[in-house]
Amino acid sequence: MAFTPSKDHKRREREQKKMDKRLAREEAKSEKLAADRAAEDAAEEEAIKQVAIDAKAKEEADFEAELEAEARGEGAS
């Protein structure tokens, strides 16, 4: 006589499959959130670097303008 799984066994298998699918969905969701956070952090870090670069460029431009103004002032005197 062939072995046939009981109804209870089949029910447990169905429930286990459902649980596995649910866990897989939750894991995928958490991985997506982690990836989104990492992307946001990288973008924020890049923005901070750009602000620092812009500030340095402005400082250098102001310094050059001051030097030019002093050179004009001394040349006119």
DSSP file (Angstrom, degrees, kcal/mol; ACC not computed):
  #  RESIDUE AA STRUCTURE BP1 BP2  ACC     N-H-->O    O-->H-N    N-H-->O    O-->H-N    TCO  KAPPA ALPHA  PHI   PSI    X-CA   Y-CA   Z-CA
    1    1 A M              0   0    0      0, 0.0     2,-0.1     0, 0.0     0, 0.0   0.000 360.0 360.0 360.0 136.0    0.0    0.0    0.0
    2    2 A A        -     0   0    0      1,-0.1     2,-0.4     0, 0.0     0, 0.0  -0.436 360.0-110.7 -79.2 149.0    1.3    3.4   -1.0
    3    3 A F        -     0   0    0     -2,-0.1    -1,-0.1     0, 0.0     0, 0.0  -0.654  33.8-173.8 -79.6 130.0    1.9    6.1    1.6
    4    4 A T        -     0   0    0     -2,-0.4     0, 0.0     0, 0.0     0, 0.0  -0.993  27.0-117.2-124.3 129.1   -0.5    9.1    1.4
    5    5 A P        -     0   0    0      0, 0.0     2,-0.0     0, 0.0     0, 0.0  -0.303  32.6-113.2 -65.1 146.9    0.1   12.1    3.5
    6    6 A S     >  -     0   0    0      1,-0.1     4,-2.3     4,-0.0     5,-0.2  -0.271  23.7-110.2 -73.6 164.5   -2.7   12.9    6.0
    7    7 A K  H  > S+     0   0    0      1,-0.2     4,-2.5     2,-0.2     5,-0.2   0.875 120.7  54.4 -61.8 -37.3   -4.8   15.9    5.7
    8    8 A D  H  > S+     0   0    0      2,-0.2     4,-2.4     1,-0.2    -1,-0.2   0.909 107.6  49.4 -64.1 -41.4   -3.1   17.3    8.8
    9    9 A H  H  > S+     0   0    0      2,-0.2     4,-2.2     1,-0.2    -2,-0.2   0.916 111.4  49.0 -63.9 -43.4    0.3   16.9    7.2
   10   10 A K  H  X S+     0   0    0     -4,-2.3     4,-2.4     2,-0.2    -2,-0.2   0.896 109.9  52.0 -62.7 -40.4   -0.9   18.6    4.0
   11   11 A R  H  X S+     0   0    0     -4,-2.5     4,-2.7     1,-0.2    -2,-0.2   0.921 108.9  50.0 -62.6 -43.8   -2.3   21.5    6.0
   12   12 A R  H  X S+     0   0    0     -4,-2.4     4,-2.5     1,-0.2    -1,-0.2   0.893 109.8  51.4 -62.6 -39.0    1.0   21.9    7.8
   13   13 A E  H  X S+     0   0    0     -4,-2.2     4,-2.4     2,-0.2    -2,-0.2   0.921 110.6  48.1 -63.3 -43.6    2.8   22.0    4.5
   14   14 A R  H  X S+     0   0    0     -4,-2.4     4,-2.4     2,-0.2    -2,-0.2   0.930 112.8  48.2 -61.2 -45.7    0.5   24.6    3.1
   15   15 A E  H  X S+     0   0    0     -4,-2.7     4,-2.5     1,-0.2    -1,-0.2   0.891 111.0  51.1 -63.0 -38.9    0.9   26.7    6.3
   16   16 A Q  H  X S+     0   0    0     -4,-2.5     4,-2.7     2,-0.2    -1,-0.2   0.907 109.4  50.1 -65.9 -41.0    4.7   26.3    6.1
   17   17 A K  H  X S+     0   0    0     -4,-2.4     4,-2.5     2,-0.2    -2,-0.2   0.916 111.2  49.4 -61.8 -43.0    4.7   27.5    2.4
   18   18 A K  H  X S+     0   0    0     -4,-2.4     4,-2.5     1,-0.2    -2,-0.2   0.926 112.0  48.3 -60.7 -44.5    2.6   30.5    3.4
   19   19 A M  H  X S+     0   0    0     -4,-2.5     4,-2.7     1,-0.2    -2,-0.2   0.907 110.6  51.0 -64.1 -41.8    5.0   31.3    6.2
   20   20 A D  H  X S+     0   0    0     -4,-2.7     4,-2.3     1,-0.2    -1,-0.2   0.915 111.3  47.9 -61.7 -43.1    8.0   30.9    3.9
   21   21 A K  H  X S+     0   0    0     -4,-2.5     4,-2.5     2,-0.2    -2,-0.2   0.913 112.1  49.7 -63.5 -42.5    6.5   33.3    1.4
   22   22 A R  H  X S+     0   0    0     -4,-2.5     4,-2.6     1,-0.2    -2,-0.2   0.922 111.4  48.2 -63.0 -44.7    5.6   35.8    4.1
   23   23 A L  H  X S+     0   0    0     -4,-2.7     4,-2.4     1,-0.2    -1,-0.2   0.893 110.9  51.4 -63.2 -39.4    9.1   35.7    5.5
   24   24 A A  H  X S+     0   0    0     -4,-2.3     4,-2.5    -5,-0.2    -2,-0.2   0.910 110.6  48.6 -63.9 -41.8   10.6   36.1    2.0
   25   25 A R  H  X S+     0   0    0     -4,-2.5     4,-2.4     2,-0.2    -2,-0.2   0.926 112.6  48.0 -63.0 -44.5    8.4   39.2    1.4
   26   26 A E  H  X S+     0   0    0     -4,-2.6     4,-2.4     1,-0.2    -2,-0.2   0.890 112.0  49.5 -64.8 -38.6    9.3   40.7    4.7
   27   27 A E  H  X S+     0   0    0     -4,-2.4     4,-2.4     2,-0.2    -1,-0.2   0.920 111.3  48.7 -65.6 -43.5   13.0   40.1    4.0
   28   28 A A  H  X S+     0   0    0     -4,-2.5     4,-2.3     1,-0.2    -2,-0.2   0.896 111.5  51.1 -62.5 -39.7   12.8   41.6    0.5
   29   29 A K  H  X S+     0   0    0     -4,-2.4     4,-2.3     2,-0.2    -2,-0.2   0.924 111.1  46.7 -63.6 -45.0   11.0   44.6    2.0
   30   30 A S  H  X S+     0   0    0     -4,-2.4     4,-2.3     1,-0.2    -2,-0.2   0.871 111.5  51.7 -67.9 -35.3   13.7   45.1    4.7
   31   31 A E  H  X S+     0   0    0     -4,-2.4     4,-2.4     2,-0.2    -1,-0.2   0.900 109.8  49.9 -65.5 -39.6   16.4   44.8    2.1
   32   32 A K  H  X S+     0   0    0     -4,-2.3     4,-2.6     2,-0.2    -2,-0.2   0.914 110.7  49.6 -64.6 -42.5   14.7   47.4    0.0
   33   33 A L  H  X S+     0   0    0     -4,-2.3     4,-2.7     2,-0.2    -2,-0.2   0.915 111.1  49.6 -62.1 -42.4   14.5   49.7    2.9
   34   34 A A  H  X S+     0   0    0     -4,-2.3     4,-2.3     2,-0.2    -2,-0.2   0.904 111.6  48.3 -63.3 -41.3   18.1   49.2    3.7
   35   35 A A  H  X S+     0   0    0     -4,-2.4     4,-2.3     2,-0.2    -2,-0.2   0.903 111.5  50.2 -65.7 -40.9   19.1   49.9    0.1
   36   36 A D  H  X S+     0   0    0     -4,-2.6     4,-2.5     2,-0.2    -2,-0.2   0.918 111.0  49.0 -62.5 -43.7   16.9   53.1    0.1
   37   37 A R  H  X S+     0   0    0     -4,-2.7     4,-2.7     1,-0.2    -2,-0.2   0.913 110.8  50.3 -62.4 -42.0   18.5   54.3    3.4
   38   38 A A  H  X S+     0   0    0     -4,-2.3     4,-2.3     2,-0.2    -1,-0.2   0.900 111.2  48.7 -63.2 -40.7   22.0   53.6    1.9
   39   39 A A  H  X S+     0   0    0     -4,-2.3     4,-2.4     2,-0.2    -2,-0.2   0.905 111.9  48.9 -65.6 -41.4   21.1   55.6   -1.2
   40   40 A E  H  X S+     0   0    0     -4,-2.5     4,-2.6     2,-0.2    -2,-0.2   0.911 111.5  49.6 -64.2 -41.9   19.7   58.5    0.9
   41   41 A D  H  X S+     0   0    0     -4,-2.7     4,-2.6     2,-0.2    -2,-0.2   0.908 111.4  48.9 -63.4 -41.7   22.9   58.5    3.0
   42   42 A A  H  X S+     0   0    0     -4,-2.3     4,-2.3     2,-0.2    -2,-0.2   0.909 112.2  48.3 -64.8 -41.5   25.1   58.5    0.0
   43   43 A A  H  X S+     0   0    0     -4,-2.4     4,-2.3     2,-0.2    -2,-0.2   0.905 112.3  48.8 -65.2 -41.2   23.1   61.4   -1.6
   44   44 A E  H  X S+     0   0    0     -4,-2.6     4,-2.3     2,-0.2    -2,-0.2   0.912 111.4  49.5 -64.8 -42.1   23.2   63.4    1.6
   45   45 A E  H  X S+     0   0    0     -4,-2.6     4,-2.2     1,-0.2    -2,-0.2   0.901 110.9  50.1 -63.2 -40.9   27.0   62.8    1.9
   46   46 A E  H  X S+     0   0    0     -4,-2.3     4,-2.4     2,-0.2    -1,-0.2   0.890 109.6  51.3 -64.5 -39.6   27.5   63.9   -1.7
   47   47 A A  H  X S+     0   0    0     -4,-2.3     4,-2.3     2,-0.2    -2,-0.2   0.902 109.1  50.6 -64.2 -40.8   25.4   67.0   -1.0
   48   48 A I  H  X S+     0   0    0     -4,-2.3     4,-2.1     2,-0.2    -2,-0.2   0.914 110.7  49.1 -63.2 -42.3   27.5   67.9    2.0
   49   49 A K  H  X S+     0   0    0     -4,-2.2     4,-2.4     1,-0.2    -2,-0.2   0.911 110.5  50.9 -62.6 -41.5   30.7   67.4    0.0
   50   50 A Q  H  X S+     0   0    0     -4,-2.4     4,-2.8     1,-0.2    -2,-0.2   0.890 108.1  52.0 -65.0 -39.2   29.3   69.7   -2.8
   51   51 A V  H  X S+     0   0    0     -4,-2.3     4,-2.5     2,-0.2    -1,-0.2   0.914 110.5  48.8 -62.5 -42.0   28.4   72.4   -0.2
   52   52 A A  H  X S+     0   0    0     -4,-2.1     4,-2.2     2,-0.2    -2,-0.2   0.907 112.2  48.2 -64.3 -41.1   32.0   72.3    1.1
   53   53 A I  H  X S+     0   0    0     -4,-2.4     4,-2.5     2,-0.2    -2,-0.2   0.919 112.3  48.9 -64.9 -43.6   33.4   72.5   -2.5
   54   54 A D  H  X S+     0   0    0     -4,-2.8     4,-2.5     2,-0.2    -2,-0.2   0.903 110.9  50.2 -62.8 -41.2   31.1   75.4   -3.3
   55   55 A A  H  X S+     0   0    0     -4,-2.5     4,-2.5     2,-0.2    -1,-0.2   0.913 111.4  48.5 -63.8 -42.2   32.1   77.2   -0.1
   56   56 A K  H  X S+     0   0    0     -4,-2.2     4,-2.4     2,-0.2    -2,-0.2   0.909 111.8  49.5 -64.6 -41.8   35.8   76.8   -0.8
   57   57 A A  H  X S+     0   0    0     -4,-2.5     4,-2.4     2,-0.2    -2,-0.2   0.898 111.7  48.6 -64.5 -40.4   35.2   78.0   -4.4
   58   58 A K  H  X S+     0   0    0     -4,-2.5     4,-2.8     2,-0.2    -2,-0.2   0.914 110.6  51.0 -65.1 -42.3   33.4   81.1   -3.1
   59   59 A E  H  X S+     0   0    0     -4,-2.5     4,-2.2     1,-0.2    -2,-0.2   0.915 111.9  46.9 -60.8 -43.6   36.1   81.8   -0.6
   60   60 A E  H  X S+     0   0    0     -4,-2.4     4,-2.5     2,-0.2    -1,-0.2   0.898 112.0  50.2 -65.8 -40.1   38.7   81.6   -3.3
   61   61 A A  H  X S+     0   0    0     -4,-2.4     4,-2.4     2,-0.2    -2,-0.2   0.909 111.1  49.1 -64.9 -41.6   36.7   83.8   -5.6
   62   62 A D  H  X S+     0   0    0     -4,-2.8     4,-2.3     2,-0.2    -1,-0.2   0.907 111.3  49.8 -62.9 -41.4   36.3   86.4   -2.9
   63   63 A F  H  X S+     0   0    0     -4,-2.2     4,-2.5     2,-0.2    -2,-0.2   0.919 110.9  48.9 -64.0 -44.0   40.0   86.3   -2.1
   64   64 A E  H  X S+     0   0    0     -4,-2.5     4,-2.5     1,-0.2    -1,-0.2   0.899 110.7  51.0 -62.5 -40.2   40.8   86.8   -5.8
   65   65 A A  H  X S+     0   0    0     -4,-2.4     4,-2.5     2,-0.2    -1,-0.2   0.893 110.0  50.1 -64.3 -39.5   38.4   89.7   -6.0
   66   66 A E  H  X S+     0   0    0     -4,-2.3     4,-2.6     2,-0.2    -2,-0.2   0.925 110.8  48.9 -63.4 -44.8   40.1   91.3   -2.9
   67   67 A L  H  X S+     0   0    0     -4,-2.5     4,-2.5     1,-0.2    -2,-0.2   0.913 112.3  48.5 -61.4 -42.1   43.5   90.9   -4.5
   68   68 A E  H  X S+     0   0    0     -4,-2.5     4,-2.3     2,-0.2    -1,-0.2   0.906 111.4  49.6 -64.9 -41.2   42.3   92.4   -7.7
   69   69 A A  H  X S+     0   0    0     -4,-2.5     4,-2.4     2,-0.2    -2,-0.2   0.899 112.2  48.0 -64.5 -40.1   40.7   95.3   -5.9
   70   70 A E  H  X S+     0   0    0     -4,-2.6     4,-2.5     2,-0.2     5,-0.2   0.901 110.6  51.7 -66.5 -39.6   43.9   95.9   -3.9
   71   71 A A  H  X S+     0   0    0     -4,-2.5     4,-1.9    -5,-0.2    -2,-0.2   0.905 112.0  46.0 -65.2 -39.9   45.9   95.8   -7.1
   72   72 A R  H  X S+     0   0    0     -4,-2.3     4,-1.8     2,-0.2    -1,-0.2   0.903 112.7  51.2 -66.6 -40.9   43.7   98.4   -8.7
   73   73 A G  H  X S+     0   0    0     -4,-2.4     4,-1.0     1,-0.2    -2,-0.2   0.888 112.8  44.3 -64.6 -40.0   43.8  100.5   -5.6
   74   74 A E  H  < S+     0   0    0     -4,-2.5    -1,-0.2     1,-0.2    -2,-0.2   0.842 111.9  52.8 -73.6 -34.1   47.6  100.5   -5.4
   75   75 A G  H  < S+     0   0    0     -4,-1.9    -2,-0.2    -5,-0.2    -1,-0.2   0.835 109.1  49.7 -69.6 -33.1   47.9  101.1   -9.2
   76   76 A A  H  <        0   0    0     -4,-1.8    -1,-0.2     1,-0.2    -2,-0.2   0.739 360.0 360.0 -78.4 -24.2   45.7  104.2   -9.0
   77   77 A S     <        0   0    0     -4,-1.0    -1,-0.2    -5,-0.2    -2,-0.2   0.475 360.0 360.0 -76.4 360.0   47.5  105.8   -6.1
